[in-house]
Amino acid sequence: MKKISTLALISVLFLVANQTIAQNLIAVQNGNTPRFFQQVDDAIVNAADGDTLYIPGGSWNLTQRINKRLHLIGVGHNPDSTKVTFPTKINSDFNLYSGASNGSITGINILGGINVQTELIFYTVKSCRIYYVRIGAKASNFSFIENVLENGVGLYSQVVAANFSYFSNIFGAGAGGGGCTNSIFKNNIFLTNVAANFSLFENNIFYNNSFYGVGFNENVKNSIAKNNLFVTGLSFENYTNVGSNNLIGQPQDGIFVNQSGNTFDYSHDYHLKPDCLGKNAGTDGTDIGIYGGIYPWKEGSIPSNPHFQSIQIAPKTDTNGNLNVKIKVAAQDH
């Protein structure tokens, strides 16, 4: 049986407070002692290295740089799965500076982007929707897991990013800039081009991805592609790349259960059709695309903290001044 932790009970109190006094509170968790703030900036300023910040649903502004090892967790970005709490939205950029290494961002709709301003290593971004990622300094060992990345591989790089990992992401329009090397792309969906405008994009590994758009071009070099699904023919073989067990020239309307165009939409269904050749065709025997691999896409993009499914609040207090509140909360396995 799934158990709901003390943090879940704290979250319940947040929701009750939000519904009854119309005031959102950010919790900064350090051990078993939470502190509460009304602004994300204040929460970041007062947080200590290693703290976790729980950001409720709603629209938030962020101007403070992140220069500590912090874990920022929202309630999710999918409108359908956050009808009770509303999605967590950040209206601006996340600016990561020295000291933010080994931190993470989970379950947030980032309407701006993620800017890496100083050298950083080991950072995780999971279950978010992000407009762009800009690498303005040396960065390595970033992990992007189950995100919607609006602009290609999410890199408007002024430098070359190295040793990045991309698992089960949905990539939108092509990006451009410095480049990406020595990185791994597994079980992603590319809705448009890959590396269309990068100056350097080589020594990467592509396993079990679905290339719904154009696929590779001449900027992808010295890379390996195995068990991928391509709508168009492969062009990368002329550029010192190596490929095997790829599905070439698949009909675009024969891949996903429901997808049209080359942009992400919450109403689309990115499961493979039952007769798609990508079924169980990955290097590990699971489906090609986001529902296979070691990080299969989680429906609703719900983060790992307890998920609010419903809330009922009485219109007024009883004769003793008590307010009747019924809340249904679901624990999460991951």
C-alpha positions as CSV (number, residue, x, y, z in Angstrom):
1,M,0.0,0.0,0.0
2,K,1.2,3.5,-0.8
3,K,1.8,5.7,2.2
4,I,1.5,9.4,2.4
5,S,4.4,11.1,4.2
6,T,4.4,13.9,6.6
7,L,5.2,16.2,3.7
8,A,1.9,15.2,2.1
9,L,0.0,16.2,5.2
10,I,1.9,19.5,5.1
11,S,0.8,19.9,1.5
12,V,-2.8,19.2,2.5
13,L,-2.6,22.1,4.9
14,F,-1.2,24.3,2.1
15,L,-4.2,23.5,0.0
16,V,-6.7,24.1,2.7
17,A,-5.1,27.4,3.4
18,N,-5.1,28.3,-0.2
19,Q,-8.8,27.5,-0.7
20,T,-10.0,29.1,2.5
21,I,-7.9,32.3,2.8
22,A,-7.0,32.6,-0.9
23,Q,-3.3,32.8,-0.2
24,N,-0.6,30.6,-1.7
25,L,2.3,29.6,0.4
26,I,5.7,28.2,-0.6
27,A,7.1,25.7,1.9
28,V,10.8,25.5,2.4
29,Q,11.6,22.0,3.9
30,N,14.7,21.2,5.9
31,G,14.3,18.0,7.7
32,N,10.9,17.9,9.4
33,T,10.7,21.7,9.9
34,P,9.0,23.6,7.2
35,R,8.9,27.4,6.8
36,F,6.4,29.3,4.7
37,F,6.8,32.2,2.4
38,Q,4.5,34.2,0.1
39,Q,7.0,34.8,-2.7
40,V,9.3,32.4,-4.5
41,D,12.1,35.0,-4.3
42,D,11.8,35.1,-0.5
43,A,11.8,31.4,-0.2
44,I,15.0,31.1,-2.3
45,V,16.8,33.8,-0.3
46,N,15.9,32.2,3.0
47,A,16.6,28.6,1.9
48,A,19.7,26.8,2.9
49,D,21.9,24.6,0.7
50,G,20.1,21.3,0.2
51,D,16.5,22.5,1.1
52,T,13.4,21.5,-0.9
53,L,10.9,24.2,-2.0
54,Y,7.3,23.2,-2.6
55,I,5.7,25.7,-4.9
56,P,1.9,25.4,-5.1
57,G,-0.3,25.9,-8.2
58,G,-0.6,29.4,-9.6
59,S,1.4,31.9,-11.5
60,W,4.7,33.0,-9.8
61,N,7.4,35.6,-10.5
62,L,11.1,34.8,-10.0
63,T,13.9,37.3,-10.1
64,Q,16.3,35.8,-7.6
65,R,19.3,33.9,-8.9
66,I,19.7,30.3,-7.7
67,N,23.2,29.8,-6.4
68,K,22.5,27.0,-3.8
69,R,21.8,23.3,-4.1
70,L,18.0,23.6,-4.0
71,H,15.2,21.2,-5.1
72,L,12.2,23.1,-6.4
73,I,9.0,21.1,-6.8
74,G,5.7,22.2,-8.3
75,V,2.4,20.4,-8.6
76,G,2.8,19.8,-12.4
77,H,2.3,21.6,-15.7
78,N,-0.5,19.6,-17.3
79,P,-3.9,21.5,-16.9
80,D,-5.9,18.2,-16.9
81,S,-4.1,16.7,-14.0
82,T,-3.9,19.9,-11.9
83,K,-7.6,21.0,-12.0
84,V,-7.7,21.0,-8.2
85,T,-4.5,23.0,-7.6
86,F,-3.9,24.7,-11.0
87,P,-0.5,24.2,-12.7
88,T,2.6,25.7,-11.2
89,K,3.8,28.4,-13.5
90,I,7.0,30.5,-13.3
91,N,6.6,33.6,-15.5
92,S,10.3,34.2,-16.0
93,D,13.7,32.5,-16.2
94,F,15.5,30.2,-13.8
95,N,19.0,31.7,-13.6
96,L,21.4,29.0,-12.3
97,Y,24.8,30.2,-10.9
98,S,27.7,28.6,-9.1
99,G,26.6,26.6,-6.1
100,A,23.4,25.3,-7.8
101,S,25.1,22.0,-8.8
102,N,23.3,18.8,-7.7
103,G,20.0,20.7,-7.5
104,S,16.8,20.0,-9.4
105,I,13.5,21.4,-10.8
106,T,10.4,19.2,-11.0
107,G,6.8,19.7,-12.0
108,I,6.8,23.3,-13.2
109,N,5.7,25.1,-16.3
110,I,8.6,27.5,-17.0
111,L,7.3,30.2,-19.3
112,G,10.8,31.6,-19.7
113,G,13.8,29.3,-19.8
114,I,16.7,27.8,-17.8
115,N,19.8,29.9,-18.0
116,V,23.1,28.4,-16.9
117,Q,25.3,31.4,-16.1
118,T,28.3,29.7,-14.4
119,E,30.0,26.3,-14.6
120,L,27.6,23.7,-13.2
121,I,27.6,19.9,-13.0
122,F,24.9,17.4,-12.1
123,Y,21.6,19.0,-12.3
124,T,18.2,17.4,-13.0
125,V,15.1,18.8,-14.7
126,K,12.1,16.5,-14.6
127,S,8.4,16.6,-15.6
128,C,8.6,20.3,-16.6
129,R,7.5,22.3,-19.6
130,I,10.3,24.7,-20.7
131,Y,10.5,27.2,-23.5
132,Y,14.3,27.1,-23.8
133,V,17.6,26.2,-22.1
134,R,20.5,28.6,-22.6
135,I,24.0,27.4,-21.7
136,G,26.2,30.4,-21.3
137,A,29.0,28.7,-19.4
138,K,30.6,25.3,-19.1
139,A,27.9,22.7,-18.0
140,S,28.0,18.9,-17.9
141,N,26.0,16.0,-16.5
142,F,22.6,17.6,-16.7
143,S,19.6,15.2,-16.9
144,F,16.4,16.1,-18.6
145,I,13.7,13.5,-17.9
146,E,10.0,13.5,-19.1
147,N,9.9,17.2,-20.1
148,V,8.3,19.1,-22.8
149,L,11.2,21.1,-24.4
150,E,9.7,23.7,-26.7
151,N,12.8,24.4,-28.7
152,G,14.5,21.4,-30.0
153,V,17.1,19.9,-27.7
154,G,16.5,22.9,-25.5
155,L,19.8,24.5,-26.0
156,Y,20.5,28.1,-27.1
157,S,24.1,27.5,-26.4
158,Q,26.8,30.1,-26.4
159,V,29.2,27.2,-25.6
160,V,29.1,23.5,-26.2
161,A,27.3,21.5,-23.6
162,A,28.8,18.1,-22.8
163,N,27.6,14.9,-21.1
164,F,24.0,15.7,-21.0
165,S,21.3,13.0,-20.7
166,Y,17.8,13.2,-22.3
167,F,15.3,10.5,-21.3
168,S,11.7,10.4,-22.5
169,N,11.3,14.1,-23.5
170,I,9.2,15.7,-26.1
171,F,11.2,18.1,-28.3
172,G,9.6,21.0,-30.2
173,A,11.0,23.4,-32.7
174,G,14.6,23.4,-33.6
175,A,17.1,25.5,-31.6
176,G,20.5,26.8,-32.3
177,G,23.8,28.0,-30.9
178,G,27.0,26.4,-29.7
179,G,26.1,22.7,-29.6
180,C,26.0,19.5,-27.7
181,T,28.6,16.7,-27.5
182,N,29.1,13.4,-25.7
183,S,25.5,13.2,-24.7
184,I,22.8,10.5,-24.8
185,F,19.3,10.7,-26.1
186,K,17.0,7.8,-25.3
187,N,13.3,7.3,-25.8
188,N,12.5,10.8,-26.8
189,I,10.1,12.2,-29.4
190,F,11.5,14.8,-31.8
191,L,8.6,16.7,-33.5
192,T,10.9,18.7,-35.8
193,N,14.5,18.9,-36.8
194,V,17.6,18.0,-34.7
195,A,20.5,20.3,-34.5
196,A,19.4,22.5,-37.4
197,N,21.4,25.6,-36.4
198,F,24.1,24.3,-34.1
199,S,27.8,24.9,-34.8
200,L,28.8,21.6,-33.2
201,F,26.6,18.6,-32.6
202,E,28.7,15.4,-32.5
203,N,29.8,12.3,-30.5
204,N,26.3,11.7,-29.3
205,I,24.2,8.5,-28.9
206,F,20.6,8.2,-30.1
207,Y,18.7,5.1,-28.9
208,N,14.9,4.3,-29.2
209,N,13.9,7.8,-30.3
210,S,11.0,8.7,-32.6
211,F,11.8,11.3,-35.2
212,Y,8.5,12.5,-36.3
213,G,9.9,15.5,-38.1
214,V,12.9,15.9,-40.4
215,G,15.4,13.9,-38.3
216,F,19.1,14.3,-38.6
217,N,20.9,16.8,-40.9
218,E,24.6,17.6,-41.8
219,N,25.3,19.1,-38.3
220,V,25.0,15.7,-36.6
221,K,28.4,14.0,-36.9
222,N,30.4,11.2,-35.3
223,S,27.3,9.9,-33.6
224,I,25.5,6.5,-33.1
225,A,21.9,5.9,-33.8
226,K,20.2,2.5,-32.9
227,N,16.6,1.4,-32.9
228,N,15.2,4.7,-33.8
229,L,12.1,5.4,-35.8
230,F,12.3,7.9,-38.7
231,V,9.6,9.4,-40.8
232,T,12.1,10.5,-43.4
233,G,15.2,8.7,-44.7
234,L,18.5,8.8,-42.9
235,S,20.9,11.5,-44.1
236,F,23.5,11.2,-41.3
237,E,25.4,8.2,-42.8
238,N,27.3,10.6,-45.0
239,Y,28.7,12.4,-42.0
240,T,30.7,9.7,-40.2
241,N,27.8,8.5,-38.2
242,V,26.9,4.8,-37.4
243,G,23.4,3.4,-37.4
244,S,21.8,0.0,-36.9
245,N,18.2,-1.4,-36.5
246,N,16.6,1.9,-37.3
247,L,13.1,2.0,-38.8
248,I,13.4,4.2,-41.9
249,G,10.7,6.1,-43.8
250,Q,7.8,5.2,-41.6
251,P,4.4,6.9,-42.5
252,Q,3.8,9.9,-40.3
253,D,0.1,9.0,-39.7
254,G,1.0,5.5,-38.6
255,I,3.1,6.3,-35.5
256,F,1.1,7.9,-32.7
257,V,-2.5,7.3,-31.6
258,N,-3.3,11.0,-32.0
259,Q,-0.8,13.6,-33.3
260,S,-1.1,16.3,-35.9
261,G,1.4,19.0,-37.0
262,N,4.8,19.4,-35.4
263,T,4.0,21.1,-32.1
264,F,3.2,19.6,-28.7
265,D,-0.4,19.6,-27.5
266,Y,-1.9,18.2,-24.3
267,S,-4.8,16.8,-26.3
268,H,-2.4,14.6,-28.4
269,D,-1.8,10.9,-27.5
270,Y,1.9,9.9,-28.0
271,H,1.4,6.2,-27.4
272,L,2.4,4.2,-30.5
273,K,-0.4,2.7,-32.6
274,P,-0.9,-1.0,-32.0
275,D,0.4,-1.8,-35.5
276,C,3.3,0.7,-35.4
277,L,6.7,-1.1,-36.1
278,G,8.1,0.8,-33.1
279,K,6.2,-1.4,-30.6
280,N,8.6,-3.4,-28.5
281,A,11.4,-2.4,-30.9
282,G,13.7,-0.5,-28.6
283,T,17.2,-1.8,-27.6
284,D,15.7,-3.0,-24.3
285,G,12.6,-4.6,-25.9
286,T,10.2,-1.8,-24.9
287,D,8.5,0.7,-27.2
288,I,10.4,3.3,-29.1
289,G,9.5,6.7,-27.8
290,I,8.5,8.2,-24.5
291,Y,6.5,5.2,-23.2
292,G,9.5,2.9,-23.3
293,G,12.9,2.8,-21.6
294,I,13.8,3.2,-18.0
295,Y,11.7,6.4,-17.6
296,P,8.4,5.7,-19.3
297,W,6.3,8.9,-19.6
298,K,4.0,9.4,-16.6
299,E,0.5,10.2,-17.5
300,G,-0.5,13.8,-16.6
301,S,3.2,14.7,-15.9
302,I,2.5,14.5,-12.2
303,P,5.6,15.0,-10.0
304,S,6.5,12.6,-7.2
305,N,5.0,14.6,-4.3
306,P,1.4,13.6,-3.4
307,H,-1.2,14.5,-6.0
308,F,-4.5,16.2,-5.1
309,Q,-7.4,14.6,-6.9
310,S,-10.4,16.4,-5.4
311,I,-11.4,18.8,-2.7
312,Q,-14.8,19.7,-1.3
313,I,-15.2,22.7,1.0
314,A,-18.4,23.6,2.8
315,P,-19.8,27.0,1.8
316,K,-19.8,28.1,5.5
317,T,-18.7,26.9,9.0
318,D,-21.0,25.0,11.3
319,T,-22.5,26.3,14.6
320,N,-19.2,25.5,16.3
321,G,-17.1,27.5,13.8
322,N,-15.7,24.4,12.1
323,L,-15.3,24.2,8.3
324,N,-16.0,20.9,6.7
325,V,-13.3,20.0,4.2
326,K,-12.9,16.7,2.2
327,I,-9.7,16.2,0.4
328,K,-8.6,13.2,-1.8
329,V,-4.9,12.8,-2.1
330,A,-3.0,10.1,-4.0
331,A,0.5,9.1,-3.1
332,Q,3.0,8.7,-6.0
333,D,5.4,5.8,-6.6
334,H,7.9,8.1,-8.5
